[in-house]
Amino acid sequence: MGEIKSTLEIIMEKSKDLTLTDEERERIQRKEISDRVKAAFQKYLDGFMELEELQRVVEGDDSKKSHWAKEALCEAAIERITIQGDNEKALEALAAVAADASRVRELLGDFQRELSKMRESYTLELRKELEEMGIRGNAVIPNIEAHQQWIDYLKGLEARFKVQLQDTLNGCLKRD
C-alpha cells in the first residue's frame, strides 16, 4: 500500500526546483519591512512604544533597508495625519526618524488656516439661511458639520492636503 502524502508534502515536492528572482526577493523584503514599521508606528501612536524603540525599528545597519523603512513610516504618516486631527506624535516620529517635519508643519498650518476661514464663511452663510427662515438669535449656532456642502468641502480639502503632504514628504525624506 502506498504512502498517503499531505498537501504540504505534495506542494514541497512540486516547488523544490522553483526559486525567487532578485526582484521578488526584494519585493518580499520591502513588504516585510513596511509591515513591521507600520505596526511599530501604530504602537507608538497608541502609546505602547517609545520613540527610541520606533527609531531602532526604522534605522538599521543596511542603508537600503533603512531607506525603505523611512519610506514606510512616511506612508503610514500620510495615512494618519489629517487637517483636523491631533498630529503631534506622528510629526514627532517623522522629525526624529524619517523626514523634515518643519515643512509638514508648515503645510498643515496653511491648510488649517484655510479650514478656519472657510468654517467662518460657512457658518455665516448658514446663519443667514436660518435668519431667512425666521430662525435667529444669540443662541442659534448653525451646525455646519451636518451640512452636505461643508462635508463635501472637507473631503476635497483633505484630498488636496494628502496630495501635497505626499509631495512634501517625498521632497524631505532623510537620506542616510
C-alpha positions in Angstrom: 0.0 0.0 0.0 1.3 3.4 -1.0 2.0 6.2 1.5 -0.5 9.0 1.7 1.1 12.4 1.3 -0.1 15.6 2.9 -0.9 18.6 0.8 2.2 20.3 2.2 4.4 17.4 1.1 3.0 17.4 -2.4 3.5 21.2 -2.7 7.0 20.9 -1.4 7.8 18.2 -4.0 6.4 20.3 -6.9 8.1 23.5 -5.8 11.5 22.2 -4.9 13.0 23.4 -8.2 11.4 26.9 -8.1 13.5 29.9 -7.0 12.7 33.5 -6.4 14.1 36.2 -8.6 16.1 39.0 -7.1 13.2 41.4 -7.7 10.7 39.0 -6.0 13.0 38.6 -3.0 13.5 42.4 -2.8 9.7 43.0 -3.0 9.1 40.5 -0.2 11.8 42.1 2.0 10.3 45.5 1.3 6.8 44.4 2.2 8.1 42.8 5.5 9.9 45.9 6.4 6.9 48.1 5.6 4.6 45.9 7.7 7.0 45.9 10.6 7.4 49.7 10.5 3.7 50.5 10.2 2.9 48.2 13.1 5.6 49.9 15.2 4.3 53.3 14.2 0.8 52.4 15.3 2.1 51.1 18.6 4.0 54.4 19.1 0.9 56.4 18.3 -1.2 54.3 20.7 1.4 54.9 23.5 2.7 51.3 23.6 6.1 52.1 22.2 8.6 54.8 22.9 10.1 57.0 20.2 13.6 55.4 20.7 12.1 52.0 20.1 10.5 53.2 16.9 13.8 54.7 15.8 15.5 51.3 16.3 12.9 49.6 14.2 13.3 52.1 11.4 17.1 52.6 11.5 19.2 49.6 10.6 22.7 48.6 9.5 21.7 48.3 5.9 21.1 51.8 4.4 18.9 50.4 1.6 16.5 48.7 4.1 16.7 51.7 6.4 15.5 53.9 3.4 12.7 51.5 2.8 11.7 51.7 6.4 11.7 55.5 6.4 9.5 55.5 3.2 7.1 53.1 5.0 7.0 55.4 8.0 6.2 58.4 5.7 3.4 56.3 4.1 2.0 55.5 7.4 2.2 59.2 8.5 0.4 60.3 5.3 -2.4 57.9 6.2 -2.6 59.2 9.8 -2.0 62.9 9.6 -5.2 64.9 9.0 -6.1 68.6 9.0 -8.4 68.3 12.0 -6.6 65.6 13.9 -4.1 65.5 16.7 -0.9 65.0 14.7 1.8 65.8 17.2 3.0 62.3 17.8 3.1 61.5 14.1 5.1 64.7 13.5 7.5 63.9 16.3 8.1 60.5 14.8 8.7 61.9 11.3 11.1 64.5 12.7 13.1 62.0 14.7 13.3 59.3 12.2 12.4 60.0 8.6 11.8 63.5 7.4 12.0 67.2 7.9 8.8 67.7 9.8 9.0 71.6 9.7 7.8 71.6 6.1 5.0 69.2 7.0 4.0 71.5 10.0 4.0 74.5 7.6 1.8 72.7 5.1 -0.5 71.6 7.9 -0.7 75.1 9.3 -1.6 76.5 5.8 -4.5 74.1 5.4 -5.7 74.6 9.0 -5.8 78.4 8.4 -7.8 77.8 5.2 -10.2 75.5 7.1 -10.7 78.1 9.8 -11.5 80.8 7.3 -13.9 78.6 5.4 -15.6 77.4 8.6 -16.3 81.1 9.5 -17.6 81.7 6.0 -19.9 78.6 6.0 -21.2 79.5 9.5 -22.1 83.0 8.4 -23.8 81.6 5.3 -25.8 79.1 7.3 -26.7 81.7 9.9 -28.1 83.9 7.0 -30.1 80.9 5.7 -31.6 80.3 9.1 -32.5 84.0 9.5 -34.3 83.9 6.2 -36.3 81.0 7.6 -37.2 83.1 10.7 -34.7 81.4 13.0 -32.5 83.9 14.7 -31.0 85.0 18.0 -27.8 84.8 20.0 -28.4 81.1 21.0 -28.6 80.0 17.4 -25.5 78.1 16.4 -25.5 76.6 12.9 -24.4 73.0 12.7 -22.2 73.1 9.6 -20.9 69.6 10.3 -24.2 68.3 9.2 -24.4 70.4 6.1 -23.7 68.5 2.9 -21.9 71.3 1.2 -19.5 71.6 4.2 -19.0 67.8 4.2 -18.1 67.8 0.5 -15.7 70.8 1.1 -13.9 68.9 3.9 -13.5 65.8 1.8 -12.0 67.9 -1.1 -9.7 69.9 1.3 -8.5 66.7 2.9 -7.8 65.1 -0.5 -5.8 68.2 -1.6 -3.9 68.1 1.7 -3.0 64.4 1.3 -1.6 65.0 -2.2 0.5 68.0 -1.1 1.6 66.0 2.1 2.8 63.2 -0.2 4.8 65.6 -2.3 6.2 67.4 0.7 7.3 64.1 2.4 8.8 62.8 -0.9 10.8 66.0 -1.0 12.1 65.9 2.5 12.8 62.3 3.2 16.1 62.0 5.2 18.9 60.2 3.3 21.5 58.2 5.1 
